[in-house]
């Protein structure tokens, strides 16, 4: 139940931030959504079993935690960390190029918007 | 065999690493890209030969026991796609070299990482690993798209990355739900898992996430905005690889997890039909070559996912035939558009005209793939579309079959619009001047020095080099005619792949290690 509430709160806050204008807020929203996904992954392995999971050693914990979702979560964290860093770099460059982090500000020029 | 199976994964990745180490030596980087991509084409060809008679080869990475290891599996479908995408990537990279678009230390390493992700996505039989390989591919594409700094690139990059990041997060959520429900994400254990409604919803979340990457309507909005802002060669590269991986994953998911469950057929047919229509109508109002072509990409994805709704041997075979030739055709069209942009300095129809007189090779290089895209005989596109539409009617899916016919007419009209605007009539001022050949307008957007390494000098567009620009698209154009006349070859190649999708038991056995 706790896990469900955490996922719900993180997902709601993340969605709210993604819908904001401005790249930096959206990045923060993605960070929160990433946490929601990670928490859900951990919950998928069962939150009640928390014993240490050691492969190749018998009878360590009464209820060993499922190691697979933990490995998934770790991988997902690494990936989202990398992408977040890249997005922040893009946002930093955007402040120079677009003079502000707002990707939808009018006055911009996109080739496809040109009249034929 | 197992070494060959993983080669499409480690070879381009190794090439990317070596290319990064050799970043001071531009020609070494070029050679590495050409070598790894040519080798990938060859490996793909060997895999196609090895998967005759429906044979499926599998290897468990790291020698871990089945169920713990990440399985890499090659069936005919995966092998065909590796060969075709490697070929498309090779053509795009050759074009980038001719055009000087690869004058950035990170270009060749990024291409290596991109194709690594693409090939690994085709080979993996584990849904979480599919997520990872998708990310490998996407992260490389994020950087490739934003290599050139500019306002349009900044916006396109932000939209592209955020859309795909949201889809990736949804993919991850779907994986968590699926694992929580079924207890595995190994495709070998997931056959017909979607019979359980909870698992069907979880896999549905994954399918929607993949649908974003394949740009199915209504999840397509990012594609026409993002692709036109990359360089022409990068656009061609993306068009041949990225959405096709999404289409492949949808086929695999539907074949294994949903076991071709017919109750989803109507939904899939509706999505396919709407995707065709919306894409082709979106292209009507555009006046830029690459913008028109990008909307047609959306439209064509509709044709590519149509077999999911038909799910008959004839339908899926037709779909694979269509997919294989389409990857090359779309890449060639973007290369032709890129050639026009390079030579004249613009892609706007209003400023172009009469190029048939000044550059007949470019015109033919556009015309042949364009006819194949619309499905005019005797091109390979006609064969694919004819088989697809016939399979629709045979399956009594008259509405979607009719939509496919109507959309083909619209596609032909769009291609004629480009033809009239760019190649027909009297040469316009931009075409006669050929201002683009005096210097690449994109050069100004690329940094002169990266990490303290001076970049190669700008390309000098000598007359032979300008003529060579048209060669990649011309080669594909000739190939579409040959494949259209000798269509039996494609059908023979595709039929075992389709049979393997409809009855994935050999695939499942290979994943489970028997």
Interface residues (C-beta under 8 A of the other chain):
Chain A: X18 X23 X26 X30 X33 X34 X36 X37 X40 X41 X43 X44 X45 X68 X69 X72 X75 X76 X79 X80 X82 X83 X86 X87 X90 X91 X93 X94 X97 X98 X103 X104 X108 X109 X110 X111 X112 X114 X115 X116
Chain B: X128 X131 X132 X135 X139 X142 X143 X146 X149 X150 X151 X152 X154 X155 X156 X157 X158 X159 X161 X162 X165 X166 X168 X169 X172 X173 X175 X176 X177 X179 X180 X224 X225 X228 X229 X285 X286 X287 X288 X291 X294 X347 X348 X349 X350
